[in-house]
Amino acid sequence: MNDLLHSYRMSKGIGFLILFGLFIFGTLPIMIIAYCYLALVLIIHTWMKVEFSKKVRISLTVIYGFMMAIQIAFITLTVFPMHNVNLMYYPAKVFAVILFCTPFFVERFITVNNGAEFYMPTVEDVTAISFEELRDNTKRIRSMMQSVSNMKRSVSIDHVKTVLEDIPRHSSVRYINQGTLTDYYFDAAKASLDDNHIYLVVSNTGSPASEIISAFTQKQFNHVSLSFDRNLDTIISYNGGDNIYPPGMNAETLDFFHQKDDASVLVYSLPVTREKKQFLIDKIAEINRSGSAYNLIGLVVKHSYKPNIMFCSQFVYKMLKLAELEFFEKQDGEVRPTDFIELDYYKKLDFEYEITF
């Protein structure tokens, strides 16, 4: 159920990003391509549904084609002629983006019983909701509006611009970070071998990427790291390099986590033998020699092109699994930072302390 909910939220987040991208960056050719692509996908989807009758398939195909024609005509004849000429361009473009969603509502309203029946909704169907139902849903509506408000703050133009400008530094197909961990780091890690614990550092950093991810996951904490010592002198994870190092596996400091006023860090300990701790240090040294990269695309597609291309929670889970220290079962590409806390059913972790800034 948690996986389904996560997938649903991610799909909503991706959909919002697409619509936001169409509004900010959608030129006339891009908008036309988007409308045509959506119509083609929905038509193919319609004809692949074996439970749809021929009448439903033909009707939906005609409707999708007609809507595509209206969409293209609207942006061609109304929206883009006002660009740099009329202030109504922006409201008109908002409406053009809303039009992008209308085919989904059409499919919802004209197909019932798994597409076996075809009908146009009556006024009664559309308005059949009681005041009691509205009252019961008040809290849900308020929560939804609060989520939208939070999303607006998190997915700001400045945050999106920062993330987009940072994309050229990344690679999801080749290693671009190599040898950034120094001998000083490994000396500090080896000095912690007498401490029979490793430490999971779950953080709410406030970075632009973290804020955008938070808007879609509805989670406060969206980054996780490993540390070999309790004082956090050996924190390591996969990150964007903070414009200092190439994106990939990098050491982190407490300053890295303090990127907004209300940033916070939760520190948990996990018991480990000296041998397994040494194994983890050796594995990290191996990745440092071979190279790494931050799996930016993997946040969406959940797949790594090479073994050392990962994102933060994928890295931490993979390290624990290699050392036979994992305490829940999940595909490493599906693991979120908060999973280490929420899925600790057997209480393997001990809470150590919290850092607030």
C-alpha positions as CSV (number, residue, x, y, z in Angstrom):
1,M,0.0,0.0,0.0
2,N,2.9,2.4,0.8
3,D,4.5,1.7,-2.6
4,L,1.2,2.4,-4.4
5,L,0.7,5.6,-2.4
6,H,4.3,6.6,-3.2
7,S,3.9,5.9,-6.9
8,Y,0.6,7.9,-6.9
9,R,2.3,10.9,-5.3
10,M,5.2,10.6,-7.6
11,S,2.9,10.5,-10.6
12,K,1.1,13.6,-9.3
13,G,4.5,15.3,-8.8
14,I,5.7,14.4,-12.3
15,G,2.4,15.6,-13.7
16,F,2.7,18.9,-11.9
17,L,6.3,19.4,-13.2
18,I,5.2,18.7,-16.7
19,L,2.4,21.3,-16.5
20,F,4.7,23.8,-14.8
21,G,7.3,23.2,-17.5
22,L,4.8,23.7,-20.2
23,F,3.8,27.1,-18.7
24,I,7.3,28.3,-18.2
25,F,9.1,26.9,-21.2
26,G,6.4,25.9,-23.6
27,T,6.9,27.5,-27.0
28,L,4.4,27.1,-29.8
29,P,6.1,24.0,-31.3
30,I,6.5,22.4,-27.9
31,M,2.9,22.9,-27.0
32,I,1.7,21.5,-30.3
33,I,3.9,18.5,-29.9
34,A,2.6,18.0,-26.3
35,Y,-1.0,18.1,-27.4
36,C,-0.4,15.7,-30.3
37,Y,1.6,13.3,-28.1
38,L,-1.1,13.3,-25.5
39,A,-3.9,12.6,-28.1
40,L,-1.8,9.8,-29.6
41,V,-1.1,8.1,-26.3
42,L,-4.8,8.3,-25.2
43,I,-6.0,6.9,-28.6
44,I,-3.5,4.0,-28.4
45,H,-4.6,3.4,-24.8
46,T,-8.2,3.4,-25.9
47,W,-7.7,0.8,-28.7
48,M,-5.7,-1.4,-26.4
49,K,-8.5,-1.7,-23.8
50,V,-10.2,-5.0,-24.8
51,E,-13.1,-4.2,-22.5
52,F,-14.0,-1.1,-24.5
53,S,-16.7,-1.7,-27.2
54,K,-16.0,-0.6,-30.7
55,K,-18.5,2.3,-30.3
56,V,-16.6,3.6,-27.3
57,R,-13.2,3.3,-29.1
58,I,-14.4,5.2,-32.1
59,S,-16.2,7.8,-30.0
60,L,-13.1,8.4,-27.8
61,T,-10.8,8.6,-30.9
62,V,-13.0,11.2,-32.5
63,I,-13.3,13.2,-29.3
64,Y,-9.5,13.1,-28.6
65,G,-8.8,14.2,-32.2
66,F,-11.4,17.0,-32.0
67,M,-10.0,18.2,-28.7
68,M,-6.4,18.2,-30.1
69,A,-7.6,20.4,-33.0
70,I,-9.3,22.8,-30.5
71,Q,-6.1,23.0,-28.4
72,I,-3.8,23.6,-31.3
73,A,-6.2,26.2,-32.8
74,F,-6.4,28.0,-29.4
75,I,-2.7,28.4,-28.8
76,T,-2.0,29.2,-32.5
77,L,-4.7,31.8,-33.0
78,T,-5.2,33.2,-29.5
79,V,-2.3,32.6,-27.1
80,F,1.0,33.0,-28.9
81,P,0.0,36.0,-31.0
82,M,-0.3,37.9,-27.7
83,H,3.3,37.0,-26.7
84,N,5.2,40.2,-25.8
85,V,2.2,42.2,-27.0
86,N,-0.6,41.8,-24.5
87,L,-0.6,41.1,-20.7
88,M,-3.4,38.6,-21.3
89,Y,-0.8,36.3,-22.8
90,Y,-0.1,34.7,-19.3
91,P,-3.7,34.0,-18.3
92,A,-4.3,32.7,-21.8
93,K,-1.3,30.4,-21.5
94,V,-2.5,29.2,-18.1
95,F,-5.8,28.2,-19.8
96,A,-3.8,26.5,-22.5
97,V,-2.0,24.4,-19.9
98,I,-5.3,23.5,-18.3
99,L,-6.6,22.4,-21.7
100,F,-3.7,19.9,-21.6
101,C,-5.6,18.0,-18.8
102,T,-9.1,18.0,-20.3
103,P,-8.7,14.8,-22.2
104,F,-8.2,12.9,-19.0
105,F,-11.4,14.3,-17.6
106,V,-13.3,13.4,-20.7
107,E,-12.1,9.8,-20.4
108,R,-13.2,9.7,-16.8
109,F,-16.7,11.1,-17.4
110,I,-17.7,9.2,-20.6
111,T,-16.6,5.7,-19.6
112,V,-18.1,3.7,-16.8
113,N,-18.1,0.1,-15.8
114,N,-14.6,-0.4,-17.2
115,G,-15.6,1.2,-20.5
116,A,-18.4,-1.3,-21.2
117,E,-21.0,1.5,-21.3
118,F,-20.9,4.8,-23.1
119,Y,-22.8,7.9,-22.0
120,M,-22.6,11.6,-21.7
121,P,-23.0,12.8,-18.2
122,T,-26.3,14.5,-17.2
123,V,-26.6,17.6,-15.1
124,E,-27.7,15.4,-12.2
125,D,-24.6,13.3,-12.5
126,V,-22.3,16.3,-12.3
127,T,-24.1,18.0,-9.5
128,A,-25.1,14.9,-7.5
129,I,-23.2,15.7,-4.3
130,S,-24.9,16.5,-1.0
131,F,-24.1,19.2,1.5
132,E,-23.3,16.4,4.0
133,E,-20.6,15.1,1.7
134,L,-19.2,18.6,1.3
135,R,-19.1,19.0,5.0
136,D,-17.4,15.6,5.5
137,N,-14.8,16.6,2.9
138,T,-14.0,20.0,4.4
139,K,-10.9,18.7,6.2
140,R,-9.7,16.9,3.1
141,I,-10.2,20.1,1.0
142,R,-8.3,22.2,3.6
143,S,-5.5,19.7,3.7
144,M,-5.3,19.7,-0.1
145,M,-5.3,23.5,-0.3
146,Q,-2.5,23.6,2.3
147,S,-0.5,21.1,0.3
148,V,-0.9,23.3,-2.8
149,S,0.2,26.3,-0.8
150,N,3.3,24.4,0.4
151,M,4.0,23.2,-3.1
152,K,3.9,26.8,-4.4
153,R,6.5,27.8,-1.8
154,S,8.7,24.7,-2.5
155,V,8.4,24.6,-6.3
156,S,9.4,28.3,-6.7
157,I,10.8,29.7,-9.9
158,D,14.1,30.3,-8.1
159,H,14.3,26.6,-7.0
160,V,13.3,25.3,-10.4
161,K,15.8,27.6,-12.1
162,T,18.6,26.5,-9.7
163,V,17.9,22.8,-10.4
164,L,17.7,23.3,-14.1
165,E,20.9,25.2,-14.2
166,D,22.6,22.4,-12.2
167,I,21.5,19.6,-14.6
168,P,24.4,20.0,-17.1
169,R,26.8,19.1,-14.2
170,H,25.2,15.7,-13.9
171,S,25.5,12.5,-15.8
172,S,23.3,9.4,-15.4
173,V,25.3,7.3,-17.8
174,R,29.0,7.8,-16.9
175,Y,31.2,8.3,-13.8
176,I,32.1,12.0,-13.3
177,N,33.2,12.0,-9.6
178,Q,36.5,10.2,-8.9
179,G,39.0,10.4,-6.0
180,T,37.2,13.3,-4.2
181,L,37.6,11.5,-0.8
182,T,41.0,12.2,0.7
183,D,43.3,10.2,2.9
184,Y,42.1,12.4,5.8
185,Y,38.6,11.1,5.4
186,F,39.6,7.5,5.4
187,D,41.9,8.0,8.4
188,A,39.0,9.5,10.3
189,A,36.8,6.6,9.2
190,K,39.3,4.0,10.4
191,A,39.7,5.8,13.7
192,S,36.1,5.0,14.4
193,L,36.5,1.3,14.1
194,D,36.3,0.8,17.9
195,D,32.8,2.3,17.9
196,N,30.6,-0.7,17.1
197,H,28.0,1.4,15.4
198,I,27.4,3.2,12.1
199,Y,25.1,6.2,12.0
200,L,22.2,7.0,9.7
201,V,21.8,10.8,9.2
202,V,18.3,11.7,7.9
203,S,18.1,15.4,7.1
204,N,15.8,18.2,6.0
205,T,18.5,20.4,4.3
206,G,16.4,23.0,2.5
207,S,18.4,22.7,-0.8
208,P,16.4,23.6,-3.9
209,A,16.3,19.9,-5.0
210,S,15.2,18.8,-1.6
211,E,12.5,21.4,-1.4
212,I,11.1,20.3,-4.8
213,I,11.2,16.6,-3.8
214,S,9.5,17.4,-0.5
215,A,6.6,19.0,-2.4
216,F,5.9,15.8,-4.2
217,T,6.7,13.2,-1.5
218,Q,5.0,15.3,1.2
219,K,7.9,14.3,3.5
220,Q,9.8,16.7,5.6
221,F,13.1,14.7,5.4
222,N,14.4,14.0,1.9
223,H,18.1,13.2,2.3
224,V,20.0,10.4,4.1
225,S,23.7,9.8,4.7
226,L,26.0,7.5,6.5
227,S,28.5,8.3,9.2
228,F,31.1,6.1,10.8
229,D,31.3,8.2,14.0
230,R,28.7,9.7,16.3
231,N,30.1,13.3,16.0
232,L,29.5,13.2,12.2
233,D,33.0,13.9,11.1
234,T,32.8,11.1,8.5
235,I,29.4,11.8,6.9
236,I,29.1,10.5,3.3
237,S,26.4,10.2,0.8
238,Y,25.4,10.8,-2.9
239,N,24.7,14.4,-3.6
240,G,25.1,17.2,-6.1
241,G,28.5,18.2,-4.8
242,D,27.2,21.6,-3.6
243,N,28.9,23.3,-6.6
244,I,32.3,22.3,-5.2
245,Y,32.7,18.7,-6.1
246,P,31.2,16.7,-9.1
247,P,27.8,15.1,-8.4
248,G,28.2,11.7,-6.9
249,M,29.6,10.2,-3.7
250,N,30.9,13.0,-1.6
251,A,31.8,13.6,2.0
252,E,29.4,16.0,3.8
253,T,29.7,18.4,6.7
254,L,27.1,20.0,9.0
255,D,27.2,23.2,6.9
256,F,25.9,21.1,4.0
257,F,22.6,20.5,5.9
258,H,22.1,24.1,6.9
259,Q,20.5,25.6,3.7
260,K,17.4,27.1,5.3
261,D,16.5,28.5,8.7
262,D,14.5,25.6,9.9
263,A,16.8,22.8,8.6
264,S,17.1,19.8,10.9
265,V,19.0,16.5,11.2
266,L,18.0,13.3,12.8
267,V,20.8,10.9,13.8
268,Y,20.3,7.2,14.4
269,S,22.7,4.4,15.3
270,L,22.9,0.9,14.0
271,P,25.0,-1.8,15.7
272,V,27.7,-3.3,13.6
273,T,30.8,-5.4,14.0
274,R,34.3,-4.1,13.4
275,E,34.7,-6.4,10.4
276,K,31.5,-5.1,8.7
277,K,32.4,-1.5,9.4
278,Q,35.8,-2.1,7.8
279,F,34.0,-3.7,4.9
280,L,31.9,-0.6,4.4
281,I,35.0,1.6,4.5
282,D,36.7,-0.6,1.9
283,K,33.6,-0.5,-0.3
284,I,33.5,3.2,-0.2
285,A,37.2,3.4,-1.0
286,E,36.5,1.1,-4.0
287,I,33.8,3.4,-5.3
288,N,36.0,6.4,-4.7
289,R,38.7,4.8,-7.0
290,S,36.3,3.6,-9.7
291,G,34.2,6.7,-9.9
292,S,30.6,7.7,-9.3
293,A,27.7,9.9,-10.4
294,Y,24.5,11.2,-8.9
295,N,21.5,9.3,-10.4
296,L,19.3,12.3,-11.1
297,I,17.2,10.5,-13.7
298,G,16.9,7.5,-11.3
299,L,14.8,9.6,-9.0
300,V,12.1,9.1,-11.6
301,V,12.8,6.0,-13.5
302,K,14.3,4.0,-10.6
303,H,17.1,2.5,-12.6
304,S,20.9,2.9,-12.6
305,Y,22.8,2.7,-15.8
306,K,26.0,1.7,-13.9
307,P,26.5,0.2,-10.4
308,N,28.0,3.4,-8.9
309,I,25.4,5.8,-10.3
310,M,23.0,6.3,-7.4
311,F,21.0,8.7,-5.4
312,C,21.3,9.1,-1.6
313,S,18.8,6.6,-0.2
314,Q,19.8,4.1,-3.0
315,F,23.4,4.4,-1.9
316,V,22.7,4.0,1.9
317,Y,20.5,1.0,1.3
318,K,22.9,-0.7,-1.0
319,M,25.8,-0.3,1.4
320,L,23.7,-1.8,4.2
321,K,22.6,-4.7,2.0
322,L,26.2,-5.4,0.9
323,A,27.2,-5.6,4.5
324,E,24.1,-7.7,5.4
325,L,22.9,-4.9,7.7
326,E,19.6,-4.1,5.9
327,F,16.5,-4.3,8.1
328,F,13.7,-4.1,5.5
329,E,13.2,-5.5,2.0
330,K,12.9,-3.2,-0.9
331,Q,14.4,-2.5,-4.3
332,D,17.3,-0.1,-3.7
333,G,16.0,2.2,-6.5
334,E,12.6,2.4,-4.7
335,V,14.0,3.4,-1.2
336,R,13.2,6.8,0.1
337,P,15.2,8.5,3.0
338,T,12.3,8.2,5.4
339,D,12.0,4.5,4.8
340,F,14.9,3.9,7.1
341,I,12.8,5.3,9.9
342,E,9.3,4.3,8.9
343,L,10.2,0.7,7.9
344,D,12.3,-0.1,11.0
345,Y,9.7,-2.6,12.2
346,Y,12.2,-4.6,14.2
347,K,13.7,-1.5,16.0
348,K,17.2,-2.0,14.7
349,L,17.9,1.7,14.9
350,D,18.4,3.7,18.1
351,F,17.7,7.4,18.0
352,E,20.8,9.3,19.1
353,Y,20.0,13.0,18.8
354,E,18.5,15.8,16.7
355,I,20.3,18.9,15.3
356,T,18.3,22.0,14.6
357,F,19.6,25.2,13.0
